[in-house]
Amino acid sequence: MFGSSFAQGNRFKIPPLSQAAFLLDFDGTLVDIAPTPEAVVVPPGLLETLSHLRAACGDALAIISGRPIEQIDQFLGDVPFAVAGEHGVTIRHRPGGPVERAVLPTMPQRWLVQASDLLATLPGTRLEHKQGGFVLHYRAAPEKAEVLRQTAERWVRESDGAFTLQPAKMAWEIRPAGVDKGYAVSLLMETTPFAGRKPVFVGDDVTDEDGMAAVHRMGGAFFRIPADFPTPSVFRAWLASLVAGRG
């Protein structure tokens, strides 16, 4: 995890919007965390704010999420120019464009079977299957965090480095090593309309730190909720203030 001096050195160094590229997390950043992923609500005004931001940045607006791309589309439609899903496993570089998928190691199917069997015995837990791995959710059963972590760590050790265990908010995610939000940032910043701009990354979770590190290496700015904005609502208001009068 980044130290405070690292974060302090990058706060509020926002380039002019005409020179910026915004790369934003979704859950816990643009929208408030909900009891379940399906219960997330897009607040009034957010789509309008993002549309104005995209116009001000010459289309250089991307969502980089742990969710699959199709879920981001359900919430935001075609407002973002680019979307990276599953922490960079899938990337769509432009609206209506093809979805590129990273080359992934093959995940043992027995892990899914064992995970399903285990979670069936643990009320309040939930299994989420993704393209490159899966997530063990325990938001409704926080006391199960340790047993899930120990089991997931055992599976990851068996993979000899092909998979990694990523802590998330009230969840453990098993995903391919080397494919993360930093990987997504690097690929997006090589292509139009992002290339040549200063990246601005905003996230709220451990899963966003790879994206922050990539932006830091590029000389861009990154922000974290709650260190820089106490809540998603405050961040949304700040975004709206950036594009005020651009309607």
Accessible surface in RSA format (square Angstrom, percent):
REM  Atomic radii and reference values for relative SASA: ProtOr
REM  Chains: A
REM  Algorithm: Lee & Richards
REM  Probe-radius: 1.40
REM  Slices: 20
REM RES _ NUM      All-atoms   Total-Side   Main-Chain    Non-polar    All polar
REM                ABS   REL    ABS   REL    ABS   REL    ABS   REL    ABS   REL
RES MET A   1   173.05  89.6 100.22  66.3  72.83 173.4  63.89  54.3 109.16 144.6
RES PHE A   2    60.75  30.4  40.36  25.0  20.39  53.0  43.68  26.5  17.07  48.9
RES GLY A   3    43.88  54.1   0.00   N/A  43.88  54.1  35.36  97.0   8.52  19.1
RES SER A   4    90.03  76.1  74.13  98.9  15.91  36.6  47.57 101.3  42.46  59.5
RES SER A   5    94.05  79.5  78.26 104.4  15.79  36.4  52.50 111.8  41.55  58.2
RES PHE A   6    52.50  26.3  44.08  27.3   8.42  21.9  52.25  31.7   0.25   0.7
RES ALA A   7    18.85  17.3  18.56  28.6   0.29   0.7  18.56  26.1   0.29   0.8
RES GLN A   8   105.25  58.9  90.51  66.1  14.75  35.1  31.11  66.2  74.15  56.2
RES GLY A   9    38.52  47.5   0.00   N/A  38.52  47.5  33.08  90.8   5.44  12.2
RES ASN A  10    12.94   8.9  12.94  12.5   0.00   0.0   0.00   0.0  12.94  12.5
RES ARG A  11    60.19  25.3  49.10  25.0  11.09  26.4   7.60  10.4  52.59  31.9
RES PHE A  12   122.17  61.1  99.36  61.5  22.81  59.3  99.93  60.6  22.24  63.6
RES LYS A  13   142.38  69.5 125.83  77.2  16.56  39.4  88.55  79.7  53.84  57.3
RES ILE A  14    46.00  26.2  19.11  14.2  26.88  64.8  19.51  14.0  26.49  71.9
RES PRO A  15    21.48  15.7  11.70  10.7   9.78  35.5  19.26  15.9   2.22  13.8
RES PRO A  16    79.40  57.9  66.26  60.4  13.14  47.8  79.02  65.2   0.38   2.4
RES LEU A  17    17.95  10.0  12.69   9.1   5.26  13.2  12.69   8.9   5.26  14.2
RES SER A  18    78.52  66.3  61.32  81.8  17.20  39.6  46.70  99.5  31.81  44.6
RES GLN A  19   100.77  56.3  96.90  70.8   3.87   9.2  31.39  66.8  69.38  52.6
RES ALA A  20     0.00   0.0   0.00   0.0   0.00   0.0   0.00   0.0   0.00   0.0
RES ALA A  21     0.00   0.0   0.00   0.0   0.00   0.0   0.00   0.0   0.00   0.0
RES PHE A  22     0.00   0.0   0.00   0.0   0.00   0.0   0.00   0.0   0.00   0.0
RES LEU A  23     0.00   0.0   0.00   0.0   0.00   0.0   0.00   0.0   0.00   0.0
RES LEU A  24     0.00   0.0   0.00   0.0   0.00   0.0   0.00   0.0   0.00   0.0
RES ASP A  25     7.40   5.2   7.40   7.4   0.00   0.0   0.00   0.0   7.40   7.4
RES PHE A  26     0.00   0.0   0.00   0.0   0.00   0.0   0.00   0.0   0.00   0.0
RES ASP A  27    35.50  24.9  31.73  31.6   3.77   8.9  21.41  50.4  14.09  14.1
RES GLY A  28     2.51   3.1   0.00   N/A   2.51   3.1   1.64   4.5   0.87   1.9
RES THR A  29     0.00   0.0   0.00   0.0   0.00   0.0   0.00   0.0   0.00   0.0
RES LEU A  30     0.00   0.0   0.00   0.0   0.00   0.0   0.00   0.0   0.00   0.0
RES VAL A  31     0.00   0.0   0.00   0.0   0.00   0.0   0.00   0.0   0.00   0.0
RES ASP A  32    68.44  47.9  64.69  64.4   3.75   8.9  30.80  72.5  37.64  37.5
RES ILE A  33    68.85  39.2  42.66  31.8  26.19  63.1  42.86  30.9  26.00  70.6
RES ALA A  34    16.93  15.6   7.72  11.9   9.21  21.0  10.93  15.4   6.00  15.9
RES PRO A  35   106.79  77.8  92.03  83.9  14.76  53.7  95.91  79.2  10.88  67.6
RES THR A  36    57.01  40.6  55.40  56.2   1.61   3.8  48.96  65.8   8.06  12.2
RES PRO A  37    35.78  26.1  30.61  27.9   5.17  18.8  35.14  29.0   0.64   4.0
RES GLU A  38   126.97  72.9 100.15  75.8  26.82  63.9  71.74 138.8  55.22  45.1
RES ALA A  39    48.80  44.9  28.26  43.6  20.54  46.7  39.23  55.2   9.58  25.4
RES VAL A  40    11.05   7.3   2.00   1.8   9.05  21.8   2.24   1.9   8.82  23.9
RES VAL A  41   111.13  73.1  99.53  90.1  11.60  27.9 102.34  88.9   8.79  23.8
RES VAL A  42    37.23  24.5  17.88  16.2  19.35  46.6  17.88  15.5  19.35  52.5
RES PRO A  43    24.54  17.9  20.89  19.0   3.66  13.3  22.17  18.3   2.37  14.7
RES PRO A  44   139.11 101.4 106.18  96.8  32.92 119.7 118.77  98.1  20.34 126.4
RES GLY A  45    43.34  53.4   0.00   N/A  43.34  53.4  28.85  79.2  14.49  32.5
RES LEU A  46     4.79   2.7   0.54   0.4   4.25  10.7   3.80   2.7   0.99   2.7
RES LEU A  47    72.05  40.1  70.91  50.7   1.13   2.8  71.25  50.0   0.80   2.1
RES GLU A  48   109.51  62.9 100.70  76.2   8.81  21.0  37.25  72.1  72.26  59.0
RES THR A  49    16.16  11.5  15.17  15.4   0.99   2.4   2.44   3.3  13.72  20.7
RES LEU A  50     0.00   0.0   0.00   0.0   0.00   0.0   0.00   0.0   0.00   0.0
RES SER A  51    50.24  42.5  41.53  55.4   8.71  20.1  28.75  61.2  21.49  30.1
RES HIS A  52    41.53  22.7  40.89  28.4   0.64   1.6  31.57  32.5   9.97  11.6
RES LEU A  53     0.00   0.0   0.00   0.0   0.00   0.0   0.00   0.0   0.00   0.0
RES ARG A  54    48.53  20.4  48.53  24.7   0.00   0.0   9.81  13.4  38.72  23.5
RES ALA A  55    78.45  72.1  50.44  77.8  28.00  63.7  59.55  83.9  18.90  50.1
RES ALA A  56    16.27  15.0   0.12   0.2  16.16  36.8   6.80   9.6   9.47  25.1
RES CYS A  57     0.00   0.0   0.00   0.0   0.00   0.0   0.00   0.0   0.00   0.0
RES GLY A  58    38.57  47.6   0.00   N/A  38.57  47.6  28.55  78.3  10.02  22.4
RES ASP A  59    51.12  35.8  50.75  50.5   0.37   0.9   2.79   6.6  48.33  48.2
RES ALA A  60     0.00   0.0   0.00   0.0   0.00   0.0   0.00   0.0   0.00   0.0
RES LEU A  61     0.00   0.0   0.00   0.0   0.00   0.0   0.00   0.0   0.00   0.0
RES ALA A  62     0.00   0.0   0.00   0.0   0.00   0.0   0.00   0.0   0.00   0.0
RES ILE A  63     0.00   0.0   0.00   0.0   0.00   0.0   0.00   0.0   0.00   0.0
RES ILE A  64     0.00   0.0   0.00   0.0   0.00   0.0   0.00   0.0   0.00   0.0
RES SER A  65     1.32   1.1   1.32   1.8   0.00   0.0   0.00   0.0   1.32   1.8
RES GLY A  66    13.35  16.5   0.00   N/A  13.35  16.5   8.49  23.3   4.86  10.9
RES ARG A  67    17.55   7.4  15.98   8.1   1.58   3.8  12.61  17.2   4.94   3.0
RES PRO A  68    16.95  12.4  16.72  15.2   0.23   0.8  16.95  14.0   0.00   0.0
RES ILE A  69     8.02   4.6   6.87   5.1   1.14   2.8   6.87   4.9   1.14   3.1
RES GLU A  70   106.86  61.4 104.44  79.0   2.43   5.8  50.60  97.9  56.26  45.9
RES GLN A  71    49.82  27.9  49.82  36.4   0.00   0.0  12.09  25.7  37.73  28.6
RES ILE A  72     0.07   0.0   0.07   0.1   0.00   0.0   0.07   0.0   0.00   0.0
RES ASP A  73    45.34  31.8  38.04  37.9   7.31  17.3  22.16  52.1  23.18  23.1
RES GLN A  74   145.06  81.1 105.30  77.0  39.76  94.7  46.15  98.2  98.91  75.0
RES PHE A  75    42.18  21.1  30.87  19.1  11.31  29.4  32.97  20.0   9.20  26.3
RES LEU A  76     1.81   1.0   0.00   0.0   1.81   4.5   0.90   0.6   0.91   2.4
RES GLY A  77    35.60  43.9   0.00   N/A  35.60  43.9  32.02  87.9   3.57   8.0
RES ASP A  78   108.81  76.2  98.86  98.4   9.95  23.5  31.47  74.1  77.34  77.1
RES VAL A  79    21.32  14.0  16.57  15.0   4.75  11.4  20.93  18.2   0.39   1.1
RES PRO A  80     2.73   2.0   0.28   0.3   2.44   8.9   0.28   0.2   2.44  15.2
RES PHE A  81    31.13  15.6  30.33  18.8   0.79   2.1  30.33  18.4   0.79   2.3
RES ALA A  82     0.03   0.0   0.00   0.0   0.03   0.1   0.03   0.0   0.00   0.0
RES VAL A  83     0.26   0.2   0.26   0.2   0.00   0.0   0.26   0.2   0.00   0.0
RES ALA A  84     0.00   0.0   0.00   0.0   0.00   0.0   0.00   0.0   0.00   0.0
RES GLY A  85     0.00   0.0   0.00   N/A   0.00   0.0   0.00   0.0   0.00   0.0
RES GLU A  86    13.35   7.7  11.81   8.9   1.53   3.7   1.74   3.4  11.60   9.5
RES HIS A  87     7.82   4.3   7.82   5.4   0.00   0.0   5.76   5.9   2.06   2.4
RES GLY A  88     0.59   0.7   0.00   N/A   0.59   0.7   0.00   0.0   0.59   1.3
RES VAL A  89     3.50   2.3   3.01   2.7   0.49   1.2   3.01   2.6   0.49   1.3
RES THR A  90     4.51   3.2   4.50   4.6   0.01   0.0   3.86   5.2   0.65   1.0
RES ILE A  91     3.99   2.3   3.99   3.0   0.00   0.0   3.99   2.9   0.00   0.0
RES ARG A  92    31.21  13.1  31.21  15.9   0.00   0.0   4.33   5.9  26.88  16.3
RES HIS A  93    24.76  13.5  22.42  15.6   2.34   6.0  17.72  18.3   7.04   8.2
RES ARG A  94   125.63  52.7 125.63  64.0   0.00   0.0  37.60  51.4  88.03  53.4
RES PRO A  95    53.27  38.8  31.76  28.9  21.52  78.2  35.05  28.9  18.23 113.3
RES GLY A  96    83.39 102.8   0.00   N/A  83.39 102.8  42.80 117.5  40.59  90.9
RES GLY A  97    11.55  14.2   0.00   N/A  11.55  14.2   3.03   8.3   8.52  19.1
RES PRO A  98    87.88  64.0  73.80  67.3  14.08  51.2  85.55  70.6   2.33  14.5
RES VAL A  99    61.14  40.2  36.43  33.0  24.72  59.6  36.43  31.7  24.72  67.0
RES GLU A 100    90.38  51.9  83.27  63.0   7.11  16.9  36.37  70.4  54.00  44.1
RES ARG A 101   132.91  55.8 103.97  53.0  28.93  68.9  37.08  50.7  95.83  58.1
RES ALA A 102    18.04  16.6   2.56   3.9  15.48  35.2   8.86  12.5   9.18  24.3
RES VAL A 103   149.58  98.4 123.78 112.1  25.80  62.2 128.95 112.0  20.63  55.9
RES LEU A 104    42.58  23.7  16.14  11.5  26.44  66.5  17.36  12.2  25.22  67.9
RES PRO A 105    52.81  38.5  33.33  30.4  19.48  70.8  45.41  37.5   7.39  45.9
RES THR A 106   128.53  91.4 103.26 104.7  25.27  60.2  73.63  98.9  54.90  83.0
RES MET A 107    16.80   8.7  11.20   7.4   5.61  13.4  11.20   9.5   5.61   7.4
RES PRO A 108    43.51  31.7  32.45  29.6  11.06  40.2  43.51  35.9   0.00   0.0
RES GLN A 109   118.55  66.3 112.99  82.6   5.55  13.2  62.92 133.9  55.63  42.2
RES ARG A 110   117.07  49.2 111.81  57.0   5.27  12.5  59.85  81.8  57.22  34.7
RES TRP A 111     1.10   0.4   1.10   0.5   0.00   0.0   1.10   0.6   0.00   0.0
RES LEU A 112    23.03  12.8  21.56  15.4   1.46   3.7  21.76  15.3   1.27   3.4
RES VAL A 113    89.51  58.9  85.59  77.5   3.92   9.4  89.50  77.8   0.00   0.0
RES GLN A 114    73.64  41.2  68.58  50.1   5.05  12.0  31.62  67.3  42.02  31.9
RES ALA A 115     0.00   0.0   0.00   0.0   0.00   0.0   0.00   0.0   0.00   0.0
RES SER A 116    56.67  47.9  51.39  68.6   5.29  12.2  15.56  33.1  41.11  57.6
RES ASP A 117    90.40  63.3  83.50  83.1   6.90  16.3  30.10  70.8  60.30  60.1
RES LEU A 118    42.83  23.9  37.55  26.9   5.29  13.3  42.51  29.9   0.33   0.9
RES LEU A 119    15.21   8.5   7.81   5.6   7.40  18.6   8.12   5.7   7.09  19.1
RES ALA A 120    87.78  80.7  44.93  69.3  42.85  97.5  57.39  80.8  30.39  80.5
RES THR A 121    94.92  67.5  69.67  70.6  25.25  60.2  71.79  96.4  23.13  35.0
RES LEU A 122    20.95  11.7  20.47  14.6   0.48   1.2  20.47  14.4   0.48   1.3
RES PRO A 123   109.22  79.6  91.98  83.8  17.24  62.7 104.02  85.9   5.19  32.3
RES GLY A 124    38.22  47.1   0.00   N/A  38.22  47.1  20.14  55.3  18.08  40.5
RES THR A 125    20.68  14.7   0.00   0.0  20.68  49.3   0.02   0.0  20.66  31.2
RES ARG A 126    81.15  34.1  77.14  39.3   4.01   9.6  60.70  83.0  20.45  12.4
RES LEU A 127    52.81  29.4  28.71  20.5  24.10  60.6  28.71  20.2  24.10  64.8
RES GLU A 128    31.78  18.2  28.49  21.6   3.29   7.8  17.72  34.3  14.06  11.5
RES HIS A 129   110.14  60.2  83.08  57.7  27.06  69.2  53.66  55.3  56.48  65.7
RES LYS A 130    19.37   9.4  11.89   7.3   7.48  17.8   9.39   8.5   9.98  10.6
RES GLN A 131   101.30  56.6  69.47  50.8  31.83  75.8   9.59  20.4  91.70  69.6
RES GLY A 132     5.45   6.7   0.00   N/A   5.45   6.7   4.65  12.8   0.80   1.8
RES GLY A 133     2.30   2.8   0.00   N/A   2.30   2.8   0.92   2.5   1.37   3.1
RES PHE A 134     0.14   0.1   0.04   0.0   0.10   0.3   0.04   0.0   0.10   0.3
RES VAL A 135     5.18   3.4   5.18   4.7   0.00   0.0   5.18   4.5   0.00   0.0
RES LEU A 136     0.12   0.1   0.12   0.1   0.00   0.0   0.12   0.1   0.00   0.0
RES HIS A 137    33.28  18.2  33.16  23.0   0.12   0.3  23.52  24.2   9.75  11.4
RES TYR A 138    21.16   9.9  21.13  12.0   0.03   0.1   4.04   3.0  17.12  21.1
RES ARG A 139    84.27  35.4  71.28  36.3  12.98  30.9  29.35  40.1  54.91  33.3
RES ALA A 140    83.34  76.6  47.55  73.4  35.79  81.4  57.28  80.7  26.06  69.0
RES ALA A 141     1.56   1.4   1.22   1.9   0.34   0.8   1.56   2.2   0.00   0.0
RES PRO A 142    76.24  55.6  66.45  60.6   9.79  35.6  66.76  55.1   9.48  58.9
RES GLU A 143   125.26  71.9  89.70  67.9  35.56  84.7  67.03 129.6  58.23  47.5
RES LYS A 144    53.19  25.9  53.09  32.6   0.09   0.2   8.42   7.6  44.76  47.7
RES ALA A 145    22.71  20.9  22.71  35.0   0.00   0.0  22.71  32.0   0.00   0.0
RES GLU A 146    82.94  47.6  80.61  61.0   2.32   5.5  52.65 101.8  30.29  24.7
RES VAL A 147    62.44  41.1  58.21  52.7   4.23  10.2  60.05  52.2   2.39   6.5
RES LEU A 148     0.00   0.0   0.00   0.0   0.00   0.0   0.00   0.0   0.00   0.0
RES ARG A 149    63.18  26.5  63.18  32.2   0.00   0.0  18.31  25.0  44.87  27.2
RES GLN A 150    94.03  52.6  89.41  65.3   4.63  11.0  24.87  52.9  69.17  52.5
RES THR A 151    14.63  10.4  14.62  14.8   0.01   0.0   4.51   6.1  10.12  15.3
RES ALA A 152     0.01   0.0   0.01   0.0   0.00   0.0   0.01   0.0   0.00   0.0
RES GLU A 153    54.96  31.6  53.61  40.6   1.35   3.2  14.60  28.2  40.35  32.9
RES ARG A 154   113.54  47.7 113.31  57.8   0.23   0.6  44.55  60.9  68.99  41.8
RES TRP A 155     2.65   1.1   2.65   1.3   0.00   0.0   2.14   1.1   0.52   0.8
RES VAL A 156    26.03  17.1  24.89  22.5   1.13   2.7  24.89  21.6   1.13   3.1
RES ARG A 157   160.40  67.3 139.52  71.1  20.89  49.7  78.33 107.1  82.07  49.7
RES GLU A 158    82.29  47.2  51.61  39.0  30.68  73.0  39.34  76.1  42.95  35.1
RES SER A 159    20.79  17.6   2.22   3.0  18.58  42.8  12.19  26.0   8.60  12.0
RES ASP A 160   139.57  97.8 100.82 100.3  38.75  91.6  41.68  98.1  97.88  97.6
RES GLY A 161    55.73  68.7   0.00   N/A  55.73  68.7  36.19  99.3  19.54  43.8
RES ALA A 162    39.28  36.1  25.79  39.8  13.49  30.7  36.80  51.8   2.48   6.6
RES PHE A 163     6.73   3.4   2.85   1.8   3.87  10.1   2.85   1.7   3.87  11.1
RES THR A 164    48.18  34.3  46.91  47.6   1.27   3.0  20.36  27.3  27.82  42.1
RES LEU A 165    32.79  18.3  14.28  10.2  18.51  46.5  14.28  10.0  18.51  49.8
RES GLN A 166    17.86  10.0  16.97  12.4   0.89   2.1   1.11   2.4  16.75  12.7
RES PRO A 167    52.09  38.0  52.00  47.4   0.08   0.3  52.09  43.0   0.00   0.0
RES ALA A 168    28.81  26.5  15.72  24.3  13.09  29.8  17.20  24.2  11.60  30.7
RES LYS A 169    81.23  39.6  68.40  42.0  12.83  30.5  52.45  47.2  28.78  30.7
RES MET A 170    59.90  31.0  55.40  36.7   4.50  10.7  24.42  20.8  35.48  47.0
RES ALA A 171     2.69   2.5   2.22   3.4   0.47   1.1   2.22   3.1   0.47   1.2
RES TRP A 172    36.83  14.8  36.71  17.8   0.12   0.3  36.71  19.6   0.12   0.2
RES GLU A 173     8.15   4.7   8.15   6.2   0.00   0.0   0.00   0.0   8.15   6.7
RES ILE A 174     0.22   0.1   0.15   0.1   0.07   0.2   0.15   0.1   0.07   0.2
RES ARG A 175    10.91   4.6  10.91   5.6   0.00   0.0   4.17   5.7   6.74   4.1
RES PRO A 176     0.66   0.5   0.63   0.6   0.04   0.1   0.63   0.5   0.04   0.2
RES ALA A 177    46.98  43.2  28.12  43.4  18.86  42.9  29.11  41.0  17.87  47.3
RES GLY A 178    63.64  78.5   0.00   N/A  63.64  78.5  36.69 100.7  26.96  60.4
RES VAL A 179    13.93   9.2  13.55  12.3   0.39   0.9  13.55  11.8   0.39   1.1
RES ASP A 180    28.82  20.2  28.82  28.7   0.00   0.0   1.34   3.2  27.47  27.4
RES LYS A 181     2.56   1.2   2.42   1.5   0.14   0.3   0.05   0.0   2.51   2.7
RES GLY A 182     4.96   6.1   0.00   N/A   4.96   6.1   4.79  13.1   0.17   0.4
RES TYR A 183    76.11  35.5  67.52  38.4   8.60  22.4  50.70  38.1  25.41  31.3
RES ALA A 184     0.00   0.0   0.00   0.0   0.00   0.0   0.00   0.0   0.00   0.0
RES VAL A 185     0.00   0.0   0.00   0.0   0.00   0.0   0.00   0.0   0.00   0.0
RES SER A 186    38.83  32.8  37.43  50.0   1.40   3.2  24.15  51.4  14.68  20.6
RES LEU A 187    52.65  29.3  51.90  37.1   0.75   1.9  51.90  36.4   0.75   2.0
RES LEU A 188     0.00   0.0   0.00   0.0   0.00   0.0   0.00   0.0   0.00   0.0
RES MET A 189    20.12  10.4  10.60   7.0   9.52  22.7  10.64   9.0   9.47  12.6
RES GLU A 190   127.07  73.0  97.71  73.9  29.37  69.9  40.94  79.2  86.13  70.3
RES THR A 191    45.56  32.4  41.34  41.9   4.22  10.0  45.11  60.6   0.45   0.7
RES THR A 192   116.34  82.7 100.39 101.8  15.95  38.0  66.69  89.6  49.65  75.1
RES PRO A 193    20.46  14.9  13.00  11.9   7.46  27.1  17.15  14.2   3.32  20.6
RES PHE A 194     0.27   0.1   0.27   0.2   0.00   0.0   0.27   0.2   0.00   0.0
RES ALA A 195    50.65  46.6  32.20  49.7  18.46  42.0  32.58  45.9  18.08  47.9
RES GLY A 196    88.59 109.2   0.00   N/A  88.59 109.2  43.47 119.3  45.11 101.0
RES ARG A 197    53.61  22.5  41.95  21.4  11.66  27.8  10.49  14.3  43.12  26.1
RES LYS A 198    97.00  47.3  96.85  59.4   0.15   0.4  62.71  56.4  34.29  36.5
RES PRO A 199     2.30   1.7   2.27   2.1   0.03   0.1   2.27   1.9   0.03   0.2
RES VAL A 200     0.00   0.0   0.00   0.0   0.00   0.0   0.00   0.0   0.00   0.0
RES PHE A 201     0.00   0.0   0.00   0.0   0.00   0.0   0.00   0.0   0.00   0.0
RES VAL A 202     0.00   0.0   0.00   0.0   0.00   0.0   0.00   0.0   0.00   0.0
RES GLY A 203     0.00   0.0   0.00   N/A   0.00   0.0   0.00   0.0   0.00   0.0
RES ASP A 204     6.94   4.9   2.21   2.2   4.73  11.2   0.00   0.0   6.94   6.9
RES ASP A 205    18.67  13.1  18.67  18.6   0.00   0.0   3.59   8.4  15.08  15.0
RES VAL A 206    43.98  28.9  41.69  37.7   2.29   5.5  41.69  36.2   2.29   6.2
RES THR A 207     7.59   5.4   7.48   7.6   0.11   0.3   1.30   1.7   6.30   9.5
RES ASP A 208     0.45   0.3   0.45   0.5   0.00   0.0   0.00   0.0   0.45   0.5
RES GLU A 209    20.72  11.9  19.95  15.1   0.77   1.8   9.06  17.5  11.67   9.5
RES ASP A 210    50.44  35.3  47.15  46.9   3.29   7.8   4.69  11.0  45.75  45.6
RES GLY A 211     0.00   0.0   0.00   N/A   0.00   0.0   0.00   0.0   0.00   0.0
RES MET A 212     0.67   0.3   0.67   0.4   0.00   0.0   0.00   0.0   0.67   0.9
RES ALA A 213    23.44  21.6  22.58  34.8   0.86   2.0  23.02  32.4   0.42   1.1
RES ALA A 214     0.90   0.8   0.27   0.4   0.64   1.4   0.59   0.8   0.32   0.8
RES VAL A 215     0.00   0.0   0.00   0.0   0.00   0.0   0.00   0.0   0.00   0.0
RES HIS A 216    73.40  40.1  64.91  45.1   8.49  21.7  41.86  43.1  31.54  36.7
RES ARG A 217   174.46  73.2 135.40  69.0  39.05  93.0  74.08 101.2 100.37  60.8
RES MET A 218    67.66  35.0  44.10  29.2  23.56  56.1  50.90  43.3  16.76  22.2
RES GLY A 219    49.88  61.5   0.00   N/A  49.88  61.5  29.25  80.3  20.63  46.2
RES GLY A 220     9.38  11.6   0.00   N/A   9.38  11.6   3.80  10.4   5.58  12.5
RES ALA A 221     0.54   0.5   0.10   0.2   0.44   1.0   0.17   0.2   0.37   1.0
RES PHE A 222     3.98   2.0   3.31   2.1   0.67   1.7   3.31   2.0   0.67   1.9
RES PHE A 223     0.00   0.0   0.00   0.0   0.00   0.0   0.00   0.0   0.00   0.0
RES ARG A 224    43.71  18.4  43.71  22.3   0.01   0.0  20.66  28.2  23.05  14.0
RES ILE A 225     7.68   4.4   7.47   5.6   0.22   0.5   7.47   5.4   0.22   0.6
RES PRO A 226    96.58  70.4  84.27  76.8  12.30  44.7  84.27  69.6  12.30  76.5
RES ALA A 227    56.74  52.2  26.14  40.3  30.59  69.6  38.10  53.7  18.64  49.4
RES ASP A 228    19.82  13.9   1.40   1.4  18.42  43.5   3.41   8.0  16.40  16.4
RES PHE A 229     8.70   4.4   8.70   5.4   0.00   0.0   8.70   5.3   0.00   0.0
RES PRO A 230    84.62  61.7  72.67  66.2  11.96  43.5  72.79  60.1  11.83  73.5
RES THR A 231    58.08  41.3  57.60  58.4   0.48   1.2  55.49  74.5   2.60   3.9
RES PRO A 232    17.14  12.5  17.14  15.6   0.00   0.0  17.14  14.2   0.00   0.0
RES SER A 233    59.65  50.4  56.99  76.1   2.65   6.1  20.02  42.6  39.63  55.5
RES VAL A 234    64.69  42.6  61.51  55.7   3.18   7.7  63.95  55.6   0.74   2.0
RES PHE A 235     0.00   0.0   0.00   0.0   0.00   0.0   0.00   0.0   0.00   0.0
RES ARG A 236    36.87  15.5  34.74  17.7   2.13   5.1  14.85  20.3  22.02  13.3
RES ALA A 237    63.75  58.6  50.37  77.7  13.38  30.4  58.08  81.8   5.67  15.0
RES TRP A 238    52.57  21.1  46.95  22.7   5.62  13.2  34.76  18.5  17.81  28.9
RES LEU A 239     0.22   0.1   0.03   0.0   0.18   0.5   0.03   0.0   0.18   0.5
RES ALA A 240    40.19  37.0  36.14  55.8   4.06   9.2  36.55  51.5   3.64   9.6
RES SER A 241    71.73  60.6  48.27  64.4  23.46  54.0  45.27  96.4  26.46  37.1
RES LEU A 242    48.42  27.0  31.54  22.6  16.88  42.4  34.73  24.4  13.68  36.8
RES VAL A 243     4.83   3.2   3.62   3.3   1.21   2.9   3.62   3.1   1.21   3.3
RES ALA A 244    76.14  70.0  46.95  72.5  29.19  66.4  55.66  78.4  20.48  54.2
RES GLY A 245    86.72 106.9   0.00   N/A  86.72 106.9  42.08 115.5  44.65 100.0
RES ARG A 246   127.60  53.6 100.32  51.1  27.29  65.0  28.00  38.3  99.61  60.4
RES GLY A 247    92.26 113.8   0.00   N/A  92.26 113.8  49.84 136.8  42.41  95.0
END  Absolute sums over single chains surface
CHAIN  1 A    10695.5       8089.0       2606.5       6219.8       4475.7
END  Absolute sums over all chains
TOTAL         10695.5       8089.0       2606.5       6219.8       4475.7
